[in-house]
Structure formats: C-alpha cells, structure tokens
C-alpha cells in the first residue's frame, strides 16, 4: 500500500481530524489513535449503531489502532514523547496553541524528532483575529460564503446537508501531509501542515468567487440553477420524478435541444448564446420543462444520456446505496467487527491499480492496542503496569 511503513500518532477527535487520518490509514499508514481513558473519542457515543458500537465512529476510525493515554498527567506526556521519537506524522485538531500548552510546542517537537510532520486541523487557522474562537461546521458554512450562495433565490441562506467544512478540511489536511512526506524525501526534515474549516470551504467557492472578483457583484442564490450557465437544473417528468439536466457547453446545449425536438429554439434571439439564455432563463426552462413532462424520468435519463446530454435522477440514500454504479465501484462495504457484527459503510473513493486501499482491521475498541503499541515503543512490562496503576492508561 502506498503509505505502508508510515507511522501516524493521531490526537484528533470527532470528524475533521479523524477523516484526515482515516484517509492516511486507508492508504496503508499505521495510525495510532490516542484517546483519553474512560470514554475515548466522543463519537464513540454519538449517532446510530448496533450492539453498543457507533457506526459513525466505526466509519471514520477504520484501519486504526487505539491507545489510551491521559495527556493531563506528566507520565502520559512522557509516554507521548517516546511515541513521537520514531513517528512520521503527528495529527491534531485542538485549537491553535493547545498542543504548546501541553508541552509540545514547535521547538520541543523538533527536538524530539526533526523528521516529524505535524498536521494541524483547526476552525480558523493559526493566525488572525478568530484564532481563539471555537468552530463548528455550521458556523464555518455561514462564515465562508458557502451558505450565502446556497438555497432558493428568494429563500434564506442554506447549509449543505453533510458537514462539508469538516470533510474538506480533513481532505486538505491529508493532501498537505502526503505532500510534506514527499518534500521530506529531499529535505530530510519535517514541517508544519495546517488546514482549517474556514479556509477549506472558502477555497471551494470556485466560479462563485471568480465571478465576484471579476465583477464586484455578490452572486445571488440560485437554488438548483447554475450561476453562470443556462439551461441547467431540475425538471419534473411525467411520473412526478425530477430529472437533473446539466448541458454545460454550447455543444451539449444543442444536443439537448435537438433531442427534445426543440432545435428551432436555438435560433431564437432570446436563447442564441449563454448570456441571452441566462437573461431569459425562466422562459427557456419553461419550454424545456413542458417537454420533459411528456414522458417519465427513466425514459429521459436513458434517452438524453444516449444523446450525449449529462443527466440523472435525484436519489435518496436508499437508492444511492443500491445503485448499480455505486455497487460496481464498491462504494458500499461491510466490515466485520468482532463481537459487534457487520458494519456497513462507504468504500474507498480513490482507486489505485497497483497499491489499492483495503480494510486491514475495523475501528478499534477503546485502548485495544495500548500494551501492543507501548511495547513496540520500548516500554517494558513494569513500565506499562506503572502507567496502568496511575490510571495514565486504561
């Protein structure tokens, strides 16, 4: 696997950080999840599950090992320092400065291991006036512009359903960490990698930010319409199901109009180019929508795709996870958790032909690998027993 032999000490919890380290683990890294004794990562007790196991936790902590370590105790901090001596990556998603107050500032970490890459995920980054603020996905969706550009034109700002800022920050963190690993092959030293919920989601504004920079005009919320292309959106079919149609170029627009037997409309001055179509979007959508109402969704999805027009159905999760394309791509997998039964989760979105991702072991029970990892680090049985007596480990 591409990251086999890479050791990660993972201090993250909840979502953004664990998503980052899950991606590294799926690529083969040995991710050692450090959790406080007692209850561990809060997501162990969140969301739906079975047999006492949170499937939320299971999905984002697969391929990891769990070590309990009380980092409020000096003995716990000393144990962490020993772990870091031969670690490649330290991942954390505390607020900026918390790691330093624990005794692990940049200078200390460099002294422990100059090759160490420190990956930090935070809400707002490590500089600027909002550094000390607590962050949550809903807040950064609001502050990034993401929410202001989502929703119906006359409606209120709207959040995305999934916790998108957490996931984007985790994805960027993993990307940055792998980039730092590559850089280390030539420099021989580690570095700091940072991502944040606010920065990550702001970077995803794409053509919306480009339009603002070019015109100085804030984009209006468009609902399911495209801000810079027309026609584009959902159209109601004869059986009441919506069809998502996305003719993103003039050539595809012409294919759509011919497929709908509306070729005569292509010479209509109201629709002669994209600027005109944007100006007269409502009229054009009404013309296309009237034609789509004549046949059921399945007909249009088959016919328009064969005509070279990108389109698809609007699926709920039950339909998504039974869709033949999703199943063919192995995006639904079942993982056996000893004593807990099978857990269903999403699969690997990145496919590597030579070194594919795999499930090496399920999400760990709390502290299941504490003794194993400490022994690998050089702790003897007496030292491990002393840590357990002091409740530094459980």
C-alpha positions as CSV (number, residue, x, y, z in Angstrom):
1,X,0.0,0.0,0.0
2,X,1.3,3.5,-0.8
3,X,1.8,4.6,2.8
4,X,2.9,1.3,4.3
5,X,5.7,1.9,6.9
6,X,4.4,5.4,7.7
7,X,3.6,5.8,11.4
8,X,0.9,8.3,12.5
9,X,0.2,9.4,16.1
10,X,-3.4,10.6,16.0
11,X,-4.6,13.0,18.7
12,X,-7.7,14.0,16.7
13,X,-11.3,13.5,17.6
14,X,-14.8,13.9,16.3
15,X,-14.6,14.4,12.5
16,X,-12.2,16.7,10.6
17,X,-9.1,15.2,12.1
18,X,-10.3,11.6,12.2
19,X,-11.4,11.9,8.5
20,X,-7.8,13.0,7.6
21,X,-6.2,10.2,9.5
22,X,-8.7,7.7,8.1
23,X,-7.6,8.6,4.6
24,X,-4.0,8.1,5.6
25,X,-4.9,4.8,7.2
26,X,-6.8,3.6,4.2
27,X,-3.6,4.2,2.2
28,X,-1.7,1.9,4.5
29,X,-0.3,4.2,7.2
30,X,-0.2,2.8,10.8
31,X,-2.4,5.2,12.6
32,X,-2.3,5.1,16.4
33,X,-5.3,6.8,17.8
34,X,-4.6,8.3,21.2
35,X,-7.7,8.5,23.3
36,X,-8.3,9.6,27.0
37,X,-9.0,6.7,29.3
38,X,-12.7,6.1,30.2
39,X,-14.8,7.2,27.2
40,X,-12.4,7.9,24.4
41,X,-13.4,9.9,21.3
42,X,-16.8,11.5,21.8
43,X,-18.1,9.9,18.6
44,X,-17.9,6.5,20.2
45,X,-21.2,7.6,21.9
46,X,-22.8,9.5,19.0
47,X,-25.1,8.6,16.2
48,X,-26.9,5.4,15.4
49,X,-25.3,2.0,15.8
50,X,-25.8,-1.6,16.9
51,X,-24.5,-3.8,19.7
52,X,-23.1,-0.9,21.5
53,X,-21.0,0.4,18.5
54,X,-21.5,3.7,16.9
55,X,-21.4,3.3,13.2
56,X,-20.4,6.9,12.9
57,X,-17.3,6.2,14.9
58,X,-16.7,2.9,13.1
59,X,-16.8,4.5,9.6
60,X,-14.2,7.2,10.4
61,X,-11.8,5.2,12.5
62,X,-11.3,2.1,10.4
63,X,-7.7,0.8,9.9
64,X,-6.6,2.5,13.1
65,X,-5.2,1.2,16.4
66,X,-6.4,2.6,19.8
67,X,-4.1,3.6,22.7
68,X,-5.5,5.1,25.9
69,X,-3.3,7.8,27.3
70,X,-4.1,10.5,29.8
71,X,-2.3,13.5,28.5
72,X,-3.2,15.6,31.5
73,X,-0.6,13.6,33.5
74,X,3.1,14.1,33.2
75,X,3.5,10.4,32.7
76,X,1.1,10.5,29.8
77,X,3.0,13.3,28.2
78,X,6.3,11.5,28.7
79,X,4.8,8.4,27.0
80,X,3.6,10.5,24.1
81,X,7.1,12.0,23.7
82,X,8.6,8.5,23.5
83,X,6.0,7.5,20.9
84,X,6.9,10.5,18.8
85,X,10.6,9.7,18.6
86,X,10.1,7.3,15.6
87,X,6.8,8.7,14.3
88,X,6.4,10.2,10.9
89,X,3.2,12.3,11.4
90,X,1.6,13.8,14.4
91,X,-2.1,14.8,13.7
92,X,-4.1,17.0,16.0
93,X,-7.2,19.2,15.8
94,X,-7.0,21.1,19.0
95,X,-7.5,24.9,18.9
96,X,-4.2,26.6,17.9
97,X,-1.8,26.8,20.9
98,X,-3.3,23.9,22.9
99,X,-0.6,21.5,21.9
100,X,2.1,24.0,23.0
101,X,0.4,24.4,26.4
102,X,0.6,20.7,26.8
103,X,4.4,21.0,26.5
104,X,4.7,20.1,22.8
105,X,5.5,23.4,21.1
106,X,7.3,23.6,17.8
107,X,10.8,23.6,19.3
108,X,10.1,20.7,21.6
109,X,8.7,18.6,18.8
110,X,11.7,19.4,16.6
111,X,14.0,18.3,19.4
112,X,12.1,15.1,19.9
113,X,12.1,14.2,16.2
114,X,13.3,16.6,13.5
115,X,11.7,14.4,10.8
116,X,8.2,14.7,12.4
117,X,5.5,16.2,10.2
118,X,2.9,18.0,12.4
119,X,-0.6,18.1,10.8
120,X,-3.0,20.6,12.5
121,X,-6.7,21.0,11.6
122,X,-8.5,23.9,13.2
123,X,-11.5,26.1,12.7
124,X,-9.8,29.3,11.6
125,X,-6.1,28.6,11.2
126,X,-3.2,29.6,13.5
127,X,-3.2,33.4,12.7
128,X,-5.8,36.2,12.5
129,X,-8.4,37.6,14.9
130,X,-10.6,34.5,15.1
131,X,-7.9,32.0,16.3
132,X,-9.3,31.6,19.7
133,X,-12.9,31.1,18.6
134,X,-14.5,27.7,18.8
135,X,-15.5,26.3,15.4
136,X,-18.3,24.1,14.2
137,X,-19.3,23.1,10.6
138,X,-22.5,25.1,10.7
139,X,-20.6,28.3,11.7
140,X,-17.9,27.9,9.1
141,X,-20.5,27.2,6.4
142,X,-22.0,30.5,7.4
143,X,-18.8,32.4,7.5
144,X,-17.2,31.1,4.3
145,X,-19.8,32.4,1.9
146,X,-20.9,28.8,1.3
147,X,-24.3,29.3,3.0
148,X,-24.9,32.7,1.4
149,X,-24.6,31.2,-2.0
150,X,-26.8,28.2,-1.3
151,X,-30.6,28.0,-1.3
152,X,-33.5,29.3,-3.3
153,X,-33.2,32.7,-4.8
154,X,-35.9,34.2,-2.6
155,X,-35.3,32.0,0.4
156,X,-32.9,32.2,3.3
157,X,-29.2,31.1,3.2
158,X,-29.0,27.3,3.4
159,X,-26.4,24.9,4.8
160,X,-25.3,21.8,2.9
161,X,-26.6,18.6,4.4
162,X,-23.3,16.8,5.1
163,X,-20.7,18.5,7.4
164,X,-18.9,19.7,4.4
165,X,-16.4,22.0,6.0
166,X,-15.1,19.3,8.4
167,X,-14.7,16.9,5.5
168,X,-13.0,19.4,3.2
169,X,-10.6,20.4,6.0
170,X,-9.7,16.8,6.6
171,X,-9.2,16.1,2.9
172,X,-6.9,19.1,2.6
173,X,-5.0,18.0,5.7
174,X,-4.4,14.6,4.3
175,X,-3.3,16.1,0.9
176,X,-0.9,18.5,2.7
177,X,0.5,15.8,4.9
178,X,1.3,13.5,1.9
179,X,2.9,16.5,0.2
180,X,5.0,17.1,3.2
181,X,6.1,13.5,3.3
182,X,7.2,13.8,-0.3
183,X,9.1,17.0,0.5
184,X,10.9,15.2,3.4
185,X,12.5,12.8,1.0
186,X,14.7,15.6,-0.3
187,X,15.0,17.8,2.8
188,X,15.2,15.2,5.4
189,X,13.2,17.3,7.9
190,X,9.5,17.6,8.7
191,X,7.3,20.6,8.7
192,X,4.0,22.0,9.9
193,X,0.9,21.3,7.8
194,X,-2.2,23.3,8.5
195,X,-5.8,23.2,7.2
196,X,-8.9,24.9,8.6
197,X,-12.6,24.6,8.2
198,X,-12.9,28.2,7.1
199,X,-10.1,28.2,4.6
200,X,-11.0,24.9,3.1
201,X,-14.7,25.8,2.4
202,X,-13.8,29.3,1.2
203,X,-11.5,27.7,-1.4
204,X,-14.4,25.7,-2.7
205,X,-16.4,28.7,-3.9
206,X,-14.9,28.1,-7.3
207,X,-16.6,30.1,-10.1
208,X,-18.7,32.0,-7.5
209,X,-15.6,33.7,-6.1
210,X,-14.2,34.1,-9.6
211,X,-17.4,36.0,-10.6
212,X,-17.2,38.1,-7.6
213,X,-13.6,39.0,-8.1
214,X,-14.2,39.9,-11.7
215,X,-17.4,41.9,-11.3
216,X,-17.5,43.0,-7.6
217,X,-21.1,41.8,-7.5
218,X,-22.1,39.2,-4.9
219,X,-23.8,36.2,-6.6
220,X,-27.4,35.6,-6.0
221,X,-28.7,32.4,-4.6
222,X,-29.8,30.3,-7.5
223,X,-31.4,27.2,-5.9
224,X,-30.8,24.4,-8.5
225,X,-29.9,26.8,-11.3
226,X,-26.3,27.3,-12.3
227,X,-25.0,30.8,-11.6
228,X,-23.2,31.2,-15.0
229,X,-24.9,28.6,-17.3
230,X,-28.4,28.1,-18.6
231,X,-30.4,25.9,-19.0
232,X,-29.4,23.9,-16.0
233,X,-31.4,22.4,-13.2
234,X,-34.2,20.0,-12.2
235,X,-37.1,19.3,-14.5
236,X,-40.3,17.5,-13.4
237,X,-41.1,14.4,-15.6
238,X,-44.5,12.8,-16.4
239,X,-44.3,10.4,-13.3
240,X,-43.5,13.3,-10.9
241,X,-39.8,12.4,-10.6
242,X,-37.2,15.1,-11.2
243,X,-34.5,14.9,-13.8
244,X,-31.2,16.7,-13.2
245,X,-30.0,18.1,-16.6
246,X,-26.6,19.8,-17.0
247,X,-25.8,21.0,-20.5
248,X,-22.5,22.7,-19.6
249,X,-21.3,23.7,-23.1
250,X,-22.9,25.2,-26.2
251,X,-22.4,21.8,-28.0
252,X,-24.2,19.9,-25.2
253,X,-27.0,22.6,-25.2
254,X,-27.5,22.0,-28.9
255,X,-27.6,18.2,-28.3
256,X,-30.3,18.8,-25.7
257,X,-32.4,20.9,-27.9
258,X,-32.2,18.5,-30.8
259,X,-33.0,15.6,-28.5
260,X,-36.1,17.4,-27.2
261,X,-37.1,18.3,-30.8
262,X,-36.6,22.0,-30.0
263,X,-33.9,22.8,-32.5
264,X,-35.9,25.7,-33.8
265,X,-35.4,27.4,-30.5
266,X,-31.6,27.6,-31.0
267,X,-32.1,30.5,-33.4
268,X,-34.4,32.3,-31.1
269,X,-32.7,35.6,-30.1
270,X,-33.7,35.0,-26.5
271,X,-31.6,31.8,-26.4
272,X,-28.9,32.4,-29.1
273,X,-26.0,32.3,-26.6
274,X,-25.3,31.7,-23.0
275,X,-25.7,35.3,-22.0
276,X,-29.1,35.5,-23.6
277,X,-30.1,32.2,-22.1
278,X,-29.2,33.5,-18.6
279,X,-31.2,36.6,-19.2
280,X,-34.2,34.6,-20.3
281,X,-33.6,31.5,-18.2
282,X,-37.2,31.3,-16.9
283,X,-38.7,31.2,-20.4
284,X,-36.2,28.6,-21.6
285,X,-36.7,26.4,-18.5
286,X,-40.5,26.6,-19.1
287,X,-40.1,25.4,-22.7
288,X,-37.8,22.5,-21.7
289,X,-39.8,21.7,-18.7
290,X,-43.0,21.4,-20.7
291,X,-41.3,18.9,-23.0
292,X,-39.9,16.8,-20.1
293,X,-43.4,16.5,-18.6
294,X,-44.5,14.3,-21.6
295,X,-42.5,11.2,-20.5
296,X,-41.3,9.5,-17.3
297,X,-38.0,10.2,-15.7
298,X,-36.5,6.8,-16.7
299,X,-37.2,7.5,-20.3
300,X,-35.4,10.9,-20.3
301,X,-32.4,9.6,-18.3
302,X,-31.8,6.9,-20.8
303,X,-32.6,8.9,-23.9
304,X,-30.8,12.1,-23.0
305,X,-27.6,10.2,-21.9
306,X,-27.6,8.3,-25.2
307,X,-27.9,11.7,-26.9
308,X,-24.8,13.0,-25.1
309,X,-26.6,15.1,-22.6
310,X,-25.5,14.7,-18.9
311,X,-28.5,14.0,-16.8
312,X,-29.6,11.8,-13.9
313,X,-32.2,11.1,-11.3
314,X,-32.5,12.7,-7.8
315,X,-31.8,9.8,-5.5
316,X,-32.4,9.3,-1.8
317,X,-29.8,7.4,0.3
318,X,-31.7,4.1,0.0
319,X,-31.5,4.4,-3.8
320,X,-27.9,5.7,-3.8
321,X,-26.6,2.7,-1.8
322,X,-28.4,0.2,-4.1
323,X,-27.5,2.0,-7.3
324,X,-25.6,-0.4,-9.7
325,X,-22.9,2.1,-10.4
326,X,-22.2,2.7,-6.7
327,X,-22.1,-1.0,-6.1
328,X,-19.9,-1.7,-9.1
329,X,-17.4,0.8,-7.7
330,X,-17.5,-0.9,-4.3
331,X,-18.6,2.3,-2.6
332,X,-20.6,0.2,-0.1
333,X,-18.6,-2.2,2.1
334,X,-19.4,-4.4,5.1
335,X,-16.8,-4.7,7.7
336,X,-16.9,-7.4,10.5
337,X,-16.3,-6.0,14.0
338,X,-15.6,-8.9,16.4
339,X,-18.4,-9.1,19.0
340,X,-20.3,-6.3,17.3
341,X,-21.4,-7.8,14.0
342,X,-21.0,-6.4,10.5
343,X,-20.9,-2.7,9.9
344,X,-21.9,-1.1,6.6
345,X,-20.0,2.0,5.5
346,X,-18.9,3.8,2.4
347,X,-15.9,2.4,0.5
348,X,-12.8,3.9,-1.0
349,X,-13.3,6.8,-3.3
350,X,-9.7,6.7,-4.6
351,X,-8.8,3.6,-6.7
352,X,-5.2,2.7,-7.1
353,X,-4.3,0.0,-9.6
354,X,-1.1,-1.2,-8.1
355,X,-1.5,-0.5,-4.4
356,X,-5.2,-0.4,-3.7
357,X,-6.8,0.6,-0.4
358,X,-8.0,-2.1,1.8
359,X,-9.6,-2.8,5.2
360,X,-6.8,-4.2,7.4
361,X,-8.8,-4.1,10.6
362,X,-12.0,-2.5,11.8
363,X,-12.3,0.5,14.1
364,X,-10.7,-0.4,17.4
365,X,-12.2,-0.9,20.8
366,X,-11.1,1.7,23.2
367,X,-7.5,1.0,24.2
368,X,-7.4,-2.3,22.5
369,X,-3.8,-1.8,21.3
370,X,-2.3,0.1,24.3
371,X,0.0,-2.6,25.5
372,X,1.0,-3.6,22.0
373,X,2.0,-0.1,20.9
374,X,3.8,0.7,24.1
375,X,5.8,-2.5,23.8
376,X,6.7,-1.6,20.2
377,X,7.8,1.8,21.5
378,X,10.2,0.2,24.0
379,X,8.1,0.1,27.2
380,X,8.7,-2.9,29.4
381,X,6.0,-4.7,31.4
382,X,6.9,-2.9,34.6
383,X,6.6,0.5,33.0
384,X,3.2,-0.5,31.4
385,X,2.0,-1.7,34.8
386,X,3.0,1.5,36.5
387,X,1.1,3.5,33.9
388,X,-1.9,1.4,34.5
389,X,-1.7,1.7,38.3
390,X,-1.5,5.5,37.9
391,X,-4.6,5.4,35.5
392,X,-2.4,7.0,32.8
393,X,-3.7,4.2,30.6
394,X,-6.7,2.0,30.9
